[in-house]
Amino acid sequence: MRKLDEVDRAIVAHLSRDARVSNRQIAAELGVTEGTVRARIKRMEQEKLMRITAVTNINQINSFISALQVARSEAVKRGAHVVLCASTDQQNCNTTQWEQGWIVFVDTNTTKPFTFATPTKPTKSDILRVGGQLSGNDTLRDSLSTSGTTSTGAIIYKPSGAPITSTANNTGNTFTLCDPGDASDPNNATDRQKRARAVNIKISGLIGLATDTDTPPDGIVDDYTNTTNVKCP
């Protein structure tokens, strides 16, 4: 195993300051080729000399996890359906782009309960929590939209704590947070995928951060099935 040389240490220093910096930017500042930077990062990771863990804004993913936990716990505590949906105005369920914001509310409308087909507007008194638009042009999408299936833009928790995440009723789901990266970088798509963070919701309703379950690890976290890499839009 080789020791870190001056170029290696400079690469580590750049990534320590900003883990989302592109290989192209590092190469330009160090006066080396992008291929050199990429190869050295790969070698340091393989030799366990470095592990990139400072990725897409952790505060943003933690905020969303908190919203999911509130929705599930309140559904169980109240014995009622609680909805978490994507919202551009924090009043209506009106988008499938979760990065626009979201609302958590108790569905007390017995005349016209919330459904994916008819997402009724909650009253102010029923709203438990709101989340605003994410920063930094990050995207937050569920596994329905990233797989090419029409997303419902909502998740309904039953009194049992189990989720209804689609018209297929009780299924798991994955919410993936991606940064925009550097569009001029030909490797941007792969790099964004490796930096992505995700939240998995199991069919039981349990919530947790996604991990890389592949053997050997490929550097990309997996969705709620533990068999498929998450994707960025």
Backbone bond lengths (Angstrom), bond angles and torsions (degrees), N, CA, C in turn:
res aa  C-N    CA-C-N  psi(-1)  N-CA   C-N-CA  omega(-1)  CA-C   N-CA-C  phi
1 M - - - 1.459 - - 1.524 109.72 -
2 R 1.327 115.58 126.93 1.455 119.79 -178.64 1.524 111.11 -79.48
3 K 1.329 114.56 153.12 1.453 119.55 174.72 1.526 108.73 -83.97
4 L 1.315 116.18 160.17 1.453 120.63 177.91 1.523 110.12 -69.54
5 D 1.335 116.61 130.53 1.454 119.02 175.13 1.528 108.85 -98.01
6 E 1.326 116.40 -170.96 1.464 120.88 -174.76 1.525 112.14 -62.37
7 V 1.335 116.84 -40.81 1.467 120.00 179.75 1.524 110.54 -67.21
8 D 1.332 116.82 -43.22 1.467 120.31 177.67 1.524 110.81 -57.05
9 R 1.322 116.42 -47.23 1.460 120.33 -177.70 1.524 111.31 -64.53
10 A 1.331 116.23 -35.03 1.468 119.84 178.53 1.526 110.56 -67.49
11 I 1.327 116.71 -39.40 1.476 121.23 177.73 1.521 109.79 -62.87
12 V 1.340 116.09 -46.22 1.468 120.48 179.14 1.529 110.60 -60.72
13 A 1.323 116.86 -39.60 1.463 120.67 -179.73 1.531 111.00 -63.15
14 H 1.338 116.64 -42.24 1.468 120.46 178.69 1.532 110.90 -63.74
15 L 1.324 116.77 -43.92 1.459 120.60 -178.86 1.521 112.06 -70.06
16 S 1.318 116.74 -29.32 1.464 120.49 177.49 1.521 111.09 -67.22
17 R 1.332 115.54 -35.14 1.468 119.65 178.94 1.520 111.65 -75.39
18 D 1.339 116.06 -37.70 1.463 120.40 -178.40 1.522 108.47 -155.11
19 A 1.336 116.05 102.88 1.464 120.33 -176.86 1.522 112.68 -70.18
20 R 1.352 117.03 -10.48 1.457 120.16 -179.45 1.524 112.30 -95.46
21 V 1.341 117.68 0.90 1.453 120.42 178.93 1.527 108.98 -64.70
22 S 1.324 116.66 140.33 1.470 119.59 -176.77 1.528 110.83 -79.57
23 N 1.326 115.19 157.68 1.470 120.22 176.71 1.524 110.36 -61.84
24 R 1.328 116.03 -34.18 1.462 120.26 179.38 1.538 110.69 -62.33
25 Q 1.320 116.87 -42.50 1.462 120.29 179.90 1.526 111.21 -65.53
26 I 1.324 115.95 -42.72 1.469 119.68 178.64 1.519 109.99 -62.03
27 A 1.330 116.72 -45.04 1.464 121.27 -179.00 1.525 111.47 -60.08
28 A 1.327 116.51 -42.30 1.465 120.49 -178.88 1.522 110.90 -63.89
29 E 1.323 116.95 -39.48 1.467 120.32 -178.07 1.519 112.28 -74.45
30 L 1.339 116.50 -29.42 1.466 119.62 -178.43 1.525 112.66 -92.99
31 G 1.336 116.47 -11.70 1.454 119.47 179.91 1.511 113.38 74.88
32 V 1.339 116.66 31.78 1.458 121.43 176.94 1.532 107.71 -124.73
33 T 1.328 116.57 175.98 1.459 118.94 -179.97 1.533 110.16 -81.85
34 E 1.326 114.17 158.05 1.466 119.20 177.33 1.531 110.50 -62.78
35 G 1.337 116.34 -37.08 1.462 120.40 178.22 1.516 112.35 -60.70
36 T 1.347 116.41 -36.28 1.459 120.89 178.00 1.519 110.59 -63.96
37 V 1.327 116.42 -44.82 1.462 120.64 179.68 1.524 110.25 -62.31
38 R 1.328 116.58 -47.05 1.459 121.02 -178.34 1.536 111.16 -61.54
39 A 1.330 116.79 -43.76 1.460 120.74 -178.53 1.524 111.49 -65.83
40 R 1.329 115.93 -38.44 1.470 119.09 -178.80 1.529 111.52 -70.91
41 I 1.334 116.45 -38.70 1.467 119.31 176.73 1.523 109.85 -62.62
42 K 1.331 116.33 -44.27 1.463 120.65 179.72 1.521 111.15 -61.24
43 R 1.340 116.59 -43.58 1.465 119.92 -179.74 1.521 111.09 -64.36
44 M 1.335 117.15 -43.66 1.467 120.18 -178.44 1.520 111.26 -65.68
45 E 1.323 116.62 -34.22 1.468 119.43 177.19 1.523 110.76 -70.78
46 Q 1.338 116.76 -42.63 1.458 120.58 -179.83 1.526 111.69 -64.01
47 E 1.346 116.29 -36.50 1.459 120.82 -179.46 1.524 111.96 -88.36
48 K 1.356 115.37 7.44 1.471 122.58 177.95 1.527 112.39 57.35
49 L 1.339 114.74 32.04 1.456 120.47 174.09 1.516 110.84 -87.15
50 M 1.322 115.68 -15.54 1.454 120.91 -178.29 1.513 108.58 -154.67
51 R 1.332 114.68 144.91 1.461 120.14 173.87 1.520 107.80 -139.60
52 I 1.313 116.03 121.22 1.461 120.36 -178.18 1.519 108.85 -85.73
53 T 1.334 115.85 109.75 1.454 120.40 179.80 1.524 112.33 -119.82
54 A 1.316 117.78 -15.87 1.472 120.67 177.99 1.517 107.87 -81.73
55 V 1.311 116.99 94.66 1.452 121.72 -173.08 1.514 110.90 -117.25
56 T 1.338 115.02 -152.31 1.449 120.68 -177.26 1.523 111.17 -47.23
57 N 1.318 116.48 141.80 1.457 125.38 -173.90 1.525 113.65 -33.72
58 I 1.343 115.90 105.49 1.461 121.16 -176.41 1.516 111.48 -66.48
59 N 1.341 117.31 -29.97 1.463 119.38 179.48 1.524 111.31 -63.69
60 Q 1.325 116.45 -35.59 1.466 120.17 -178.72 1.518 111.42 -68.92
61 I 1.308 118.21 -41.81 1.456 120.26 179.62 1.517 110.20 -70.83
62 N 1.338 117.33 -35.93 1.464 120.44 178.33 1.526 111.20 -65.36
63 S 1.327 116.43 -36.91 1.465 120.71 178.33 1.522 110.57 -63.34
64 F 1.319 116.56 -39.38 1.462 120.30 -179.76 1.528 110.34 -71.09
65 I 1.318 117.37 -39.61 1.463 120.53 176.36 1.521 110.08 -58.98
66 S 1.328 115.97 -42.21 1.461 120.56 178.82 1.529 111.27 -60.16
67 A 1.343 116.70 -40.97 1.459 120.71 178.83 1.528 110.94 -64.07
68 L 1.324 117.10 -40.84 1.466 120.92 177.43 1.522 111.15 -63.00
69 Q 1.329 115.95 -42.81 1.459 120.17 -179.13 1.521 111.56 -65.16
70 V 1.328 116.58 -39.65 1.465 120.28 177.56 1.526 110.13 -63.11
71 A 1.337 116.65 -45.74 1.462 120.63 -179.19 1.525 111.03 -59.26
72 R 1.312 116.91 -45.15 1.472 120.06 -177.80 1.522 111.49 -69.07
73 S 1.324 116.78 -46.78 1.472 119.57 -176.91 1.528 111.67 -65.38
74 E 1.340 116.90 -37.56 1.465 120.22 -179.92 1.522 110.77 -69.88
75 A 1.334 117.52 -34.06 1.462 120.32 177.04 1.520 110.54 -62.14
76 V 1.337 115.83 -43.95 1.467 120.85 179.54 1.528 110.35 -67.50
77 K 1.329 116.60 -46.13 1.470 121.34 -176.38 1.530 111.93 -64.96
78 R 1.322 116.98 -40.81 1.460 121.64 -176.26 1.526 113.52 -88.38
79 G 1.340 116.52 -13.90 1.447 119.61 -176.20 1.517 111.75 64.06
80 A 1.321 115.47 37.75 1.468 121.11 -176.04 1.518 110.10 -141.21
81 H 1.326 116.05 164.92 1.453 120.03 173.77 1.526 109.44 -74.35
82 V 1.317 115.99 132.54 1.468 121.62 175.23 1.519 107.47 -122.04
83 V 1.330 115.78 133.02 1.462 122.15 -173.94 1.531 110.39 -109.13
84 L 1.318 115.65 137.12 1.466 122.40 167.45 1.519 105.67 -118.37
85 C 1.331 116.72 119.70 1.463 118.59 -177.44 1.523 110.94 -135.79
86 A 1.322 115.32 156.21 1.459 121.73 177.24 1.523 109.16 -74.64
87 S 1.337 116.07 140.34 1.463 119.53 -174.78 1.521 110.91 -150.97
88 T 1.320 115.86 135.31 1.465 120.33 178.02 1.527 111.95 -86.75
89 D 1.336 116.58 -19.37 1.466 119.99 -176.18 1.523 113.56 -123.00
90 Q 1.347 117.66 3.97 1.454 123.53 -179.67 1.527 112.18 59.77
91 Q 1.342 115.44 27.88 1.461 121.47 177.13 1.526 111.92 -134.64
92 N 1.338 115.81 -33.18 1.458 121.53 -176.62 1.526 110.63 -124.40
93 C 1.329 115.44 152.30 1.460 120.98 172.46 1.526 106.48 -88.36
94 N 1.322 116.86 98.14 1.462 118.60 -167.02 1.521 115.41 -138.89
95 T 1.329 118.31 18.14 1.459 120.12 179.02 1.520 109.60 -155.58
96 T 1.319 116.47 163.62 1.465 121.56 172.73 1.525 110.94 -109.38
97 Q 1.325 115.90 3.14 1.462 121.72 179.37 1.526 108.38 -97.10
98 W 1.310 115.32 97.31 1.463 120.82 -172.93 1.521 112.95 -65.03
99 E 1.337 116.81 -20.65 1.468 118.91 178.74 1.528 112.12 -67.05
100 Q 1.343 117.39 -13.72 1.460 121.05 177.83 1.527 112.31 -75.22
101 G 1.318 116.60 -15.78 1.459 121.63 -178.57 1.517 110.90 126.80
102 W 1.330 116.71 177.23 1.460 120.42 -178.32 1.521 110.78 -157.60
103 I 1.339 115.04 165.86 1.453 121.42 174.05 1.525 109.10 -136.11
104 V 1.326 115.83 148.48 1.459 123.10 173.72 1.522 106.94 -116.30
105 F 1.330 117.13 127.47 1.463 118.53 -179.86 1.524 111.85 -148.71
106 V 1.324 114.44 155.80 1.459 121.46 175.96 1.526 108.03 -84.54
107 D 1.320 116.43 131.29 1.465 120.15 179.69 1.525 108.99 -86.87
108 T 1.340 116.82 93.47 1.464 121.82 -178.11 1.533 112.20 -100.00
109 N 1.335 115.82 2.67 1.462 119.78 -177.19 1.531 109.80 -80.39
110 T 1.335 116.45 93.93 1.467 120.45 -178.09 1.525 112.07 -75.99
111 T 1.337 116.59 -23.68 1.462 120.32 179.53 1.518 111.35 -74.59
112 K 1.343 114.74 -42.67 1.459 120.35 -178.64 1.527 108.59 -138.77
113 P 1.333 117.05 76.56 1.468 119.70 -177.58 1.519 112.58 -63.73
114 F 1.323 115.09 157.84 1.460 121.72 -179.06 1.524 110.44 -64.34
115 T 1.317 116.17 131.12 1.462 122.41 169.80 1.520 107.49 -135.45
116 F 1.324 116.78 164.08 1.461 119.64 179.23 1.524 110.95 -65.61
117 A 1.344 115.56 -32.45 1.461 119.53 -179.40 1.522 111.95 -75.73
118 T 1.340 116.24 -33.23 1.475 120.95 -179.69 1.527 108.98 -129.24
119 P 1.335 117.13 79.58 1.471 120.95 -177.63 1.532 111.96 -74.33
120 T 1.325 115.83 86.25 1.459 120.55 -177.23 1.527 111.42 -63.97
121 K 1.337 115.45 147.26 1.453 122.25 -179.48 1.521 110.45 -75.80
122 P 1.329 117.92 130.60 1.467 119.61 179.15 1.529 111.20 -76.91
123 T 1.326 116.47 155.55 1.461 120.12 172.28 1.525 108.44 -79.09
124 K 1.324 116.75 158.15 1.464 120.54 -178.47 1.520 111.88 -58.75
125 S 1.335 116.32 -36.70 1.465 119.89 -177.45 1.527 112.63 -69.72
126 D 1.331 116.67 -19.58 1.466 120.24 -179.41 1.524 112.76 -88.43
127 I 1.328 117.61 -13.86 1.471 121.05 -177.95 1.527 110.05 -76.29
128 L 1.322 115.70 126.14 1.459 122.06 -177.91 1.526 113.10 -98.21
129 R 1.322 116.24 -32.71 1.473 120.05 -177.13 1.514 109.20 -160.05
130 V 1.329 116.16 148.68 1.458 121.19 174.70 1.529 109.26 -129.71
131 G 1.311 116.02 153.21 1.458 122.35 175.55 1.510 109.14 -131.42
132 G 1.329 116.75 135.06 1.452 121.16 -177.97 1.521 112.87 -86.33
133 Q 1.317 115.03 -178.45 1.464 121.75 -178.78 1.514 110.64 -63.41
134 L 1.332 116.69 140.58 1.453 121.20 178.56 1.526 110.41 -71.37
135 S 1.311 115.31 156.76 1.464 121.00 -179.19 1.522 111.13 -96.21
136 G 1.319 114.99 166.75 1.460 120.69 171.58 1.507 116.36 72.57
137 N 1.324 118.86 18.75 1.470 122.31 -178.83 1.522 113.11 60.29
138 D 1.346 116.40 23.68 1.451 120.03 175.67 1.526 110.06 -71.74
139 T 1.330 116.45 154.22 1.458 120.90 176.00 1.519 109.53 -114.82
140 L 1.329 115.91 147.50 1.458 122.15 175.74 1.526 106.63 -133.13
141 R 1.324 116.71 109.03 1.457 121.69 -175.58 1.527 109.70 -128.88
142 D 1.329 115.74 151.01 1.461 119.15 177.32 1.517 110.20 -89.17
143 S 1.323 115.61 169.11 1.468 119.95 -172.97 1.521 112.50 -69.72
144 L 1.332 118.08 -18.70 1.459 119.27 175.94 1.522 110.19 -67.52
145 S 1.335 116.63 -47.31 1.462 119.97 -177.70 1.521 111.85 -70.33
146 T 1.342 118.36 -38.22 1.465 120.30 -178.46 1.521 111.92 -74.09
147 S 1.336 117.58 -17.79 1.472 120.23 178.26 1.519 112.03 -92.07
148 G 1.353 115.89 -1.23 1.455 119.41 179.05 1.510 113.64 94.47
149 T 1.339 116.83 -1.56 1.457 121.60 177.29 1.524 108.82 -88.83
150 T 1.319 117.10 148.03 1.459 120.24 179.20 1.523 110.27 -65.37
151 S 1.319 116.36 121.82 1.455 121.29 -179.44 1.522 110.44 -78.28
152 T 1.335 116.00 149.50 1.464 120.57 175.57 1.518 111.71 -86.46
153 G 1.331 116.93 -18.82 1.459 120.52 -178.81 1.511 113.21 68.17
154 A 1.326 117.62 20.96 1.462 120.75 -178.38 1.516 110.50 -157.66
155 I 1.321 114.90 159.52 1.455 122.11 171.79 1.523 106.50 -137.55
156 I 1.326 116.73 133.81 1.458 122.11 -179.95 1.527 108.16 -111.76
157 Y 1.324 116.26 126.05 1.460 119.46 175.27 1.522 109.76 -97.59
158 K 1.319 115.17 130.65 1.459 121.60 177.25 1.531 110.08 -81.56
159 P 1.331 118.08 165.58 1.469 120.80 175.99 1.529 113.38 -57.73
160 S 1.325 116.82 -22.50 1.464 121.08 177.96 1.525 111.81 -77.41
161 G 1.333 117.22 -12.99 1.457 121.26 -175.87 1.513 113.12 92.55
162 A 1.324 116.73 -3.02 1.466 121.09 178.48 1.528 109.43 -81.42
163 P 1.333 117.11 147.30 1.462 119.98 -177.51 1.528 113.65 -94.51
164 I 1.310 115.46 148.99 1.462 121.86 164.61 1.524 103.91 -112.29
165 T 1.317 116.81 112.23 1.459 119.99 -172.68 1.520 113.66 -112.29
166 S 1.316 116.26 -6.79 1.458 119.17 -178.99 1.516 109.32 -159.82
167 T 1.303 116.32 176.88 1.463 120.31 176.70 1.520 111.37 -66.64
168 A 1.340 115.70 -12.12 1.467 119.82 175.41 1.530 110.74 -81.43
169 N 1.351 114.89 5.60 1.458 123.33 176.21 1.526 111.54 75.22
170 N 1.316 118.06 -122.98 1.454 121.33 -168.26 1.531 111.56 -82.40
171 T 1.317 116.29 95.39 1.463 121.48 177.77 1.515 109.00 -133.71
172 G 1.327 116.85 165.61 1.450 120.12 173.94 1.524 109.78 -80.08
173 N 1.329 115.00 176.80 1.462 119.54 178.34 1.526 108.38 -159.39
174 T 1.315 115.09 160.38 1.462 121.98 177.42 1.514 108.97 -132.76
175 F 1.327 116.59 133.48 1.452 122.59 176.48 1.524 107.93 -112.41
176 T 1.340 115.77 119.46 1.464 121.14 -172.87 1.522 111.25 -111.81
177 L 1.324 115.49 127.48 1.465 123.16 179.49 1.524 108.68 -102.70
178 C 1.335 116.53 121.02 1.466 121.65 -177.95 1.522 110.33 -126.72
179 D 1.325 115.78 144.35 1.458 120.06 173.10 1.524 109.26 -90.13
180 P 1.335 118.26 162.70 1.472 119.72 -177.38 1.514 113.88 -73.43
181 G 1.327 116.92 -24.21 1.456 120.14 -179.20 1.518 113.08 66.35
182 D 1.311 115.61 -156.26 1.462 123.18 -178.71 1.524 108.39 -113.98
183 A 1.327 117.01 103.27 1.462 121.65 -175.08 1.525 113.07 -60.68
184 S 1.340 117.14 -23.77 1.464 120.19 -179.24 1.524 112.57 -80.65
185 D 1.327 116.58 -10.19 1.460 121.60 -179.87 1.530 108.96 -84.14
186 P 1.343 118.21 121.06 1.470 120.46 -178.53 1.529 113.20 -62.14
187 N 1.324 117.21 -19.16 1.465 121.09 179.66 1.523 111.68 -100.37
188 N 1.330 116.75 15.22 1.462 120.73 -173.71 1.523 112.72 -59.66
189 A 1.316 117.49 -41.80 1.474 120.59 -176.81 1.523 111.23 -60.37
190 T 1.327 116.33 -47.02 1.467 120.09 -179.67 1.517 111.10 -68.02
191 D 1.330 116.42 -41.80 1.461 119.99 -179.19 1.524 111.31 -63.53
192 R 1.346 117.13 -40.28 1.467 120.48 178.34 1.528 110.19 -63.00
193 Q 1.321 115.60 -41.31 1.460 120.24 -179.35 1.532 110.85 -62.38
194 K 1.321 116.53 -37.92 1.463 119.85 -179.64 1.531 111.91 -73.70
195 R 1.324 117.36 -26.10 1.472 120.00 178.74 1.527 112.59 -87.14
196 A 1.313 116.97 -10.40 1.469 120.73 -174.03 1.527 112.02 -62.96
197 R 1.328 114.44 146.86 1.459 122.42 171.51 1.522 106.99 -113.43
198 A 1.306 117.55 151.78 1.458 119.20 -178.53 1.520 111.43 -148.19
199 V 1.317 114.83 153.89 1.455 122.86 176.04 1.524 107.69 -115.98
200 N 1.316 116.36 127.59 1.461 121.03 178.44 1.519 111.02 -103.63
201 I 1.322 115.51 136.38 1.459 121.58 173.43 1.524 107.32 -115.24
202 K 1.307 116.12 117.77 1.455 120.75 179.69 1.533 109.92 -77.60
203 I 1.313 115.83 164.83 1.459 120.81 179.60 1.531 110.80 -58.45
204 S 1.336 116.56 -30.46 1.464 120.88 178.79 1.525 112.06 -71.94
205 G 1.342 115.72 -17.52 1.459 120.48 -176.94 1.508 113.76 105.46
206 L 1.327 117.71 -9.20 1.463 120.88 179.80 1.519 110.97 -62.85
207 I 1.329 116.01 141.92 1.465 122.90 -173.52 1.523 109.13 -118.00
208 G 1.330 117.11 136.11 1.454 119.39 177.85 1.514 112.51 -163.10
209 L 1.331 116.48 158.20 1.455 121.40 176.32 1.525 110.05 -66.94
210 A 1.315 116.42 138.64 1.455 121.12 177.90 1.522 110.58 -71.67
211 T 1.328 116.51 147.65 1.461 122.42 177.33 1.520 109.70 -129.11
212 D 1.314 115.44 166.99 1.465 121.34 177.17 1.524 107.56 -85.53
213 T 1.324 116.58 104.73 1.462 121.05 -175.74 1.525 113.42 -96.82
214 D 1.331 116.98 2.94 1.461 119.93 -177.44 1.524 111.83 -72.55
215 T 1.325 116.18 151.76 1.461 122.70 175.77 1.520 109.25 -126.02
216 P 1.348 118.26 112.05 1.465 125.73 -4.93 1.524 111.12 -73.33
217 P 1.342 117.90 162.40 1.469 121.05 -179.88 1.521 111.39 -59.67
218 D 1.346 116.03 140.57 1.465 119.59 178.64 1.527 112.24 -107.91
219 G 1.352 116.47 5.63 1.459 119.90 176.36 1.512 114.58 84.35
220 I 1.346 117.35 5.80 1.463 122.02 -179.88 1.524 108.48 -123.77
221 V 1.326 117.09 129.74 1.460 119.60 -179.22 1.528 110.22 -71.53
222 D 1.324 116.28 156.65 1.457 122.08 -174.42 1.525 111.97 -108.35
223 D 1.330 115.15 156.01 1.461 121.07 -177.45 1.530 111.40 -76.10
224 Y 1.335 116.20 -173.02 1.470 120.94 -172.88 1.527 113.29 -63.73
225 T 1.330 117.81 -17.29 1.465 120.31 178.24 1.534 111.77 -81.12
226 N 1.353 116.47 -12.86 1.460 123.03 -176.11 1.532 113.05 63.27
227 T 1.329 117.02 19.16 1.467 120.40 -179.00 1.520 113.02 -126.97
228 T 1.323 117.66 -11.89 1.460 120.87 -172.81 1.514 110.90 -128.47
229 N 1.339 116.75 132.17 1.461 120.77 176.91 1.523 110.66 -64.45
230 V 1.328 116.10 144.39 1.460 119.11 174.82 1.525 109.06 -68.75
231 K 1.328 116.13 159.88 1.466 121.64 -178.54 1.521 109.84 -127.01
232 C 1.345 115.21 151.26 1.447 121.71 174.04 1.532 108.92 -106.35
233 P 1.332 117.64 143.32 1.470 119.12 179.65 1.525 112.52 -68.47
